[in-house]
Amino acid sequence: MRRETDGSAAAGGAAGGEPPAVSIVVPVFNEAAGLARFDARLAAACDRLDRSAEVVYVDDGSRDGSLEILTAITARDPRVLVVALARNVGQHAAVLAGFAHARGDVVVTIDADLQNPPEEIPRLLAEIDAGYDVVGTRRAARVDPFSRRVLSATVSRLASRAVGVPMTDCGSMLRAYRRSVVDAVVQLADRALFIPALAAWVAARPTEIAITHGPRVAGRSRYSPLRFMRLGFDLMTGFSLLPIQLVSLAGIGVSLVGTGFGIYLLFRRLVLGPESEGLFTLFAILFVFLGLLIFAVGLVGEYVGRIYAEVRRRPSYVVRAVYGASRARSAPDAAQEPACPSS
């Protein structure tokens, strides 16, 4: 695949000692079928930029030959760096690994499925130039199924409430971050590893823009309904104490209701005498209370589990190898990287 670079600055900035102006971080997991098309469009988008750029691909333990395709790309393009992780750790941990290796003053993240077009990157950079710290995106006229759109919107609302920053579409990975925000996210070592929420939490001036959205060029999404539910639960328990506070309030409410119902049953028994259906009603209510109690114990266990992960200090990812023209520069030591849980 032939590439044209816009002068030596673009190529030299990524390969040599001069840091590039923009780093584009791309998490990759089993995207071999569409990687060539994505890389061609991303390379063309980089060629049209008015500043130097590097591309940091992060292979998240792919098993379909994606890493071989990426290493072949590094031989043709001096702007490309490939970070190969030892195992699959999830999209956001892979992005964090890309953050640790990116050198640009601005870092852009994008998925490799071409649902978010690389041609939109200049619009994000224009917003950064306007003074914003984080530029999020909301996908206009999404082509995803209705159920997926509903789940994504629910997770976005949960993220907004948990972080306290309005985020319309936190599921869109096409985002731009100023270097100060990237450095802060890398240093946080937060267990709730959700990059858009963490960046919004540390940013002074976040904003959002609408972008186009297209179908996947190949493969399928890794976000199942169960994973969406888990993500929403992680957001609420990882960024806020509201869930445990709500359970406490619910416990007080249930106690009051239970006391009132006990008084009612006592009065009914004294006035009307024992009735068999009253016993079944009592059992039904008991099961409701028992379910609430089990949920509360599980929620407490979630917070205790996060404390355990904090004490364990296990890294969120381990870098197996780094490929490309920039591999000679010192890479972060995996043992010293933020110890966040795999997502």
Order of alpha helices (4+ residues) and beta strands (2+ residues): alpha-beta-alpha-beta-alpha-beta-alpha-beta-alpha-beta-alpha-beta-alpha-alpha-beta-alpha-alpha-alpha-beta
